[in-house]
Amino acid sequence: MRFTVYEMDKHTVTKMAIMSLSFLYLLACSRAISNRIGVNFGRVGNNLPPPSRSIELLQIMKAGRVKLYDADHEILQLLSTTNIEVTVMVTNEEISGIANNQQVADQWVHEHILNHYPATMIRYVLVGNEVLSYTSTDQDMRIMRDLVPAMGRIRTTLKTLGINNIKVGTPLAMDIMESTFPPSSGVFKPEIVNHIVPLLNFLRGTNSFFFLDVYPFLSWADNPTGINLDYALFEGNQTFTDMGSGLTYTNLLDQMIDSVYFAMAKLGYNNVKIAIAETGWPHGGGSNQQGASKENAAKYNRNVIKKMAAVPPKGTPAQPGFIIPTFIFSMYDENEKTGPESERHWGLLYPDGTAVYEVDLSGKAYKS
């Protein structure tokens, strides 16, 4: 969460249609995708347990996936003894070097992937973290320009090695959006469209996901009188009908996801799948963050898991029936994170490994 080679698509861009033949294409792809719930394993803390204990806790929590913010060798080795699907990350600082030299990309893949794969079930390589959110320095802008070329080079190395079941993507924050409400008005910020289009081209050409960091808590906290808290938590019976699309929504998360879908569709990319790289709710915060509580965090995360682990999959109003790979933020409270007090209270676990509140990441407890 933000505070703190590629081959161009050879198919012509079809006329935008939200509900079209791409629905059948995405549905076929969705059936091959796991709906196992993941957790983000952040380590911005000085009081966290050793990696060996953390991997034990992931298994106790019944995590189906785990997302790292790097490609730590010790953690990847420990995960080789588990059945947990793994997502690794190329850090923002590594992007430009990889983008400008295929040998650097080859070296990164050999060091961080081949040393562990396939014993460790690496399924995604995410290049950078919320790269399009950082625009204040020349280096930020360079990394932004180098993002898709770096993704292409990583993909080229994997393809050369015959590794076809590891997808390459990049997680982006909701601040890439110029408009999100109503969802049918969704549009990307004009100043980043020239970066979004080649990214979408890459994702469609490689059948990968548009990874999204999406936090209804932040939207609600910015407008607590305008957004019903229960609606943000998947509680109650409130609905919202988007007059632009005719679609009816029962929760804020679906609205936010679909705004990105509509934004992609307007650029001709309505067949790119969405995954949730981060979502969650803080269990504590400052005196001005009344919605940050254990009760609300438990409600939100349990309801997200129930929705995303459902069989058959629910999808969203604009993309019904699709599995949306989802990672809950985060595994631990991280005491060295900066920003508002709530930033240090997103964990499912306290640093000593005890649960902040009970959550079943397998989703079995929430099946009717």
N, C-alpha and C positions, 0 to 999 in steps of 0.2 A: 504494500500500500504506500502511496506516495505522500510523504511529508518530508519526511526525511530530507557464371555461371547460372543466375537463375534463368530458367527457361520461360519465355513469355508464352502466355496461353495462345494456342494456335486456333482456337475456335473464335468465331465472331461473336461479339457481345449481342445477346438476344434482346429483344424488346422487353423492357421492364414489365414484369407481371408478378405481383406478390404471390398469388396462388396460380401456379402454372405447372408445366412439366417438371420443373425443378423440384416440386413437392415430391414426386415419385422418386427422383434421383436421391434426394436427401433422406427419404424414408428408407430406401434400400441401404444407404450408407449407415444410417442410424442403427439398423438391426445388427450391424457388425461391431458396434461400439459398446464397451462396457459401461454400465451405470453405477459402478462402484464409487463410493464417496471418498474423496481425498482430503488431506489436511496439509496446510502450509507449515513447513518446519523452518521457522525463522529462528535465528540464534543471536539476536541483538540483546544480549543480557550477560551479566557477569556472575550469575548465580544458577545457571542451568545445569542439569545433570549431564554426565558424560554421554557420548554418543551411544555406547552399548546399552545404557539404561533407556535412552530415548527410543531406540529401536524396539526394545522390549515393550515399552509403553505404547508405541504405535500398534503393535500386535494385540495388546490387551484392549486397546480402544477399537479394534476391528477395522482399522483403516484399510481401505481397498487401494488407495493411492497415497503417495506423498510427493510434495513439491519442495525442492530445495532451491535456495537462492544462489547456489554455486554448484560445483560438481566435486564436493569434498570426497577425497579418496577413502578415508576411514569410514565415513557413513555409507558410501556406495558399497564398500566391501562387506560391511555388516548387513546391508539389505540383501546381499546375495543369498542369504540363508532364509529369506522370507518369501512370501507369495505376494508382496506388495508391489504394485506398478509404480514406477519412479519417473519423475520429471526433474531434469537438471537444467541449469541456467548458465548461459554465457553472460558474464557480467558486462555492464555498460562500458567499462574501461577496456574490455577486450575486443569490442566490436570493430573499431577502425583498423586495428592490426589484421584481423581476420578478413575484413572486406577488401583490403589492398594486397593480400598475398595468399594464394591458394595453399602454399606450403604451411603457412601459419594455421589455416583452417584444418589441413591434414593432421598437423601436429596436435591441435586441440582435440580432435576426434580420437586419434590414436591414444592420447594420454587419458582422456576423461571418459571415453566410451569403450574402446576396445579393451582397456585394462579391466573392465568389469562386465561387459556384455558378452554373452547373453545370460550369464549366471544371475546378474542383477537385471531385473526386468525393466530396463529403461525403455520408455515409450514415447517421451517427448523431450526435445531440446528446445528450450525457450531462449531466444537470443535477446538479451537485454531485459530491462524491467521498466515499463512505462516510459520508453524512450521519447515518445512524441509529447510528453508532458513537460520536458525540460528544454527551454528555448532561450535562456538568459545569457549564455556565453557562446563564443565562437566554437568552443569544443562541443557544447551541446548540439549546435546546428550541424557540425561535422558528423557526430554520432548519428543524428537523425538521417542525414543523407546516406550514411554508410550502412544503415540498418538492413535494408533488403538485400544489398549485395553480400553482406556477411551471412545472412540467412541462406542465400543461394550457394555460397561456398561451402557451408556446413552440409547442406543438402547434397552437393556434388560429391563431397568426400564419402558420405554415407552410401550414396548410390553406387559409386565406384567400388566400394567394399561389398556391395550386394546386400546392404542392410536396408530393407524396405518397410519394416514395421516400426520405425522410429520417425515420427513426424516432427517437423520444424515449425515453430511459431514464435510469437512475441506477445507478451501481455500488455494491454493498453488500459489506461484509466478512463473514466467517464468524462474527464475534462477535455477529451478529444471532440466532444459534441458541442455544436452551436445551439441545437435545440433538441429537447427530449420529450416535451409535453405539448400536445398529446403525442403518443408514440408515432402516429402516422406523419407527424411533422419532423421526425428525426432527420437531422442533417449534420454532417461533420463540419468542424470549423473550416472556413474557406482557406485559411493560411496553411493547413496541413493536407489538403486534398491531394496535392501533387506528391505527397508521401504515402497517403492512404491507397491510391489507385495501384501503384506497383506492388504494394503489400498484398492487396486483394488479388491481384493477378497471380502472385506467387502462391498464395493460399489455395486459390481455385485450381491452379495448375498442378499442385502437389496433393490435393485433397486433404489439406490440413485445416486447422481450426482458427477462427478469430478469437483469441483469448482475451477475456474482458475481466477487469477488476471492477466489481459493481457492488456498491454499498448503499442499500436503502437507508441505513442509519444516518449517513452523512446528508442525504437528501432531506430526510425528515428533520434532522437537527437544524438544517438551514431554514426550514419553513415549518415549524411545529404547529402553527395555527392553521396552516393551509393544507397539511397532509395529516390524515387521521393515523394515529399511532397504531391502532389495531390493523389497519390496512397495510402498513409497513411491516407488521409482524406476522402476516397471514392469519390474523385472528378476526373474528366477527364476520358479518355478512355484507359489508360495504362493497359495492361494485362501481366501476367507472366504464362508460361506453365512449369509445373514441368515434366521434361523428365522421372523421375523415376516412376511417376504414370500416366502421360498423362493428368492430371487435369489442367485446366486453371483457374487462379485467377485474380480477378479484384480489390482486396484491400488487405492491409497488415494484417488486423485483421483475415480474413479467413485463410491466410497463417499460422499465429501464432497458431490459434486454431487447425488447421489440423496437425501441427507438433506434437502436444500433442496426437491427435488421432492416428497418425501413431506410435508414441512411445508406446502407450498402446497396439495397435494391435500387435506389435512385441513381446510383452510379453504374448499374447493370450487373451487380454481383449478388443477386438474391439466392444463389445456390452455394454460398459460403456458410459453413456451419459455425455456430458459436459455442465456445466453452467458457466456463467461469473459472478464471485463474485464482480469484480471491473473492470471497464474500463472508460476512460474519456480522457480529454485533458485540459491542463492548459490554462487559459486565460491571464496569465501574468507570467513574469519571469525576470531573470537578463539580462544584456546586451548581454550575450553570449547565450541566449536562444531565438533566433529570431522567432522560430516557435510557441512560447507560446503567443497567442494573442486571443482576443475575437472572431475575425473573424474565426480563425481556430478552436477554441473550439466549436463555434456554428455549424460550418460545420460538424465536427466530430460527436458530440453528436446527432445532428439531423439525420445524415445519419445512425448512429448506431440504433437509435430508429426506423427509417423507415424500416431498414432491419429486426430487431428482432421482430417488431410488425406486420410484413407483414402477410396477409392472402391470400392464403395459405402460410405456413412458408417456408422460403428459405433455411435455414440450411447453410451448407458450401459445397464446391465441393466434399469433401470426405464423407459428411453426408447430402446429399440434402434432403430437405423436413422436417427437424426436427426443432422443437422449441428449442431454446437455452435460458433458463431463464437468464435475464441480469439485472445487477445493475450498474447504472451510478455513478461514483465517481466525485464529492461528492455533498451533499446538500449545505454545506456552505464552504466559505473560512475559514480556520482554522489557526489563527495567531500564535498559539503556536507550530505548527509543525516545526521540525528541517530539515536541509538539504538545498538544493538549493532554491533560491527565489521562483521558480515555485511551490514548495511544499505547499506554502500558498495561492495558487491561482487556485485551482481546482473546486471551488464552482460553482454551478448553481445560488446560491444566495449570496449576500453580508450579513454580519452579521445582518444588519438592516432589512433583509427580502426582499429587493428589488432584482429583477432579474438582473443578470450580462448580460444576453442576453435572448431572448425569446426561450423557448423550450417547446414543447407539449409532456409530458411524456405519454399521452394516445396513441400517435401515429396517431391520427385521422387526424391531420393537414398534414401528410405526405403521406396519401393514395391517389393514383392516381384514 
